[in-house]
Amino acid sequence: MTSDPNARGPFRQRARRVVRPEGPPTQPLAIRGLQSRLTADEERRVLDLILRTGDAMIATGAPVADVTAALLRLAAGFGVTRLQIDITFISIIASIDRDDPITKVRVINLRNSDYSRLADLFDLVDDAESLTPDQAQRRLDQILSAPHPYRRWIVTLALGLMASGVALLLNGGPLVALVAAVTTIVIDRTLRAVRRKGLPYLFQQIIGAGLATVVGLAALWATDRFGWSPTLLPPSLIVASGIVVLLAGLSLVGSAEDAIAGYPLTAAARTYEVVLHTIGLVAGIGVMLDLGQRAGIPLTIVDPANLTSPTTVQILSGGLIAGTWSLASYTRARTIPVVVGVGMVAAGVLLLGRQALDLGPVGSSFLAALVVGLIAGGLSQPLRTPNLVISVCGITPLLPGLAIYNAMFRMVEADDVVGGTGQLIEAFGIALALAAGVTLGEYLATPLRSETDRWQRRVARRARGTRS
């Protein structure tokens, strides 16, 4: 079995019995069927397995629709077909409809991106029919207790390389890339220290953006003090590189997919979280720019269009950004080269939309994200990798870090709140375009994947010399 509802296997017939009861789209999904032959104790163990699996999936940012479908398939693999699942942003409620109904609730607390663990969880769902509940519980314990596939210092270096890739993508030179990498490494180690103290994520975002802006102000001061060329070390690119790294951890795609799939409550909660944490970035930049202005540092900005960077370098930088973020998110090693290719395609399509098609920032971002969604939807099944892994990493080069910095710079330096707010709205528009493009691309890829499955089955039948 695979995680695709259209895949081959016994669950294909069961999936046709998945119905949505009448009422608002936030109603729980259920599978109609006969009561299982399991005892009440066995069904309780299955229900516990379902809740723990769902908790781990949601904690990685997986969309609710995908998690709900996976949990229903997991239950059906053990013969439990009269199951109802209701997932919100902070909890999972699962109930088995029987003569003496069984209901359990699990609260979702820890959220941490580990895409190798997410892929292992979907593999567990795929293999459910060949496992007993006890075997599945032991396998789940192994998945949840397994250490991350890469050491933490490797993740820190990956984030530094990611920031250097962003600087190069934005037309920065080698010196800008080096400074951006060192700055991001310092930010990561600092945030890791405060995270151990239990500091809320909002304040972590403020600190991270503030540190990046301080380095940018230092570059402005040095440029004025030593008479450097403004294009030698543009502070906007340094700050934007750090902002993209901080933006990459937000569940932008998951919130959009929840909204489109008919889970408005969870989508609203995730969207609020994304907006709140983005506001933390805005606040960190704004406060530091204001302090720099009060300290007498001359605030100037260099338009990236005035900088030169070959198109090939920008495309390769897109692959570097996507690949390093996938590494920092603990993606399986065999998936990282694919993600690198997707990132290069995303950067290339973005440049095509801006330069050749003249679509503007929002339109070109939507087009690039649409292509990423199509690729993610088409490759997820052959790679046995969730769509989320490829799509989230693939759109990372497109995140609007520079637009957010420019908006805050305009507000502080020119005291133009209206103009800065307009640019900030444009940055949010780019983020929405990315989420919508990825979601639409994955949706359009579903029938294409189904046609591929049918073609593969026809080829297999012909190879066996059969017609049915």
Secondary structure, DSSP 8 states (H G I E B T S, - for coil): --S-TTSSSTHHHHHTTEE--SS-TTS-EEE-----SS-HHHHHHHHHHHHHHHHHHHHTT--HHHHHHHHHHHHHHTT--SEEEEE-SSEEEEEE-SSS-EEEEEE-------HHHHHHHHHHHHTGGGS-HHHHHHHHHHHHHS--SS-HHHHHHHHHHHHHHHHHHTT--HHHHHHHHHHHHHHHHHHHHHHHTT--HHHHHHHHHHHHHHHHHHHHHHHHHHT--TTTS-HHHHHHHHHHHHHTTS-HHHHHHHHHHT-HHHHHHHHHHHHHHHHHHHHHHHHHHHHHHHTT-------GGGS---HHHHHHHHHHHHHHHHHHTT--TTTHHHHHHHHHHHHHHHHIIIIIS--HHHHHHHHHHHHHHHHHHHHHHHHT--HHHHHHHHTGGG--HHHHHHHHHHHHHS--HHHHHHHHHHHHHHHHHHHHHHHHHHHHHHHHHHHHHHHHHHHHHHHHT---
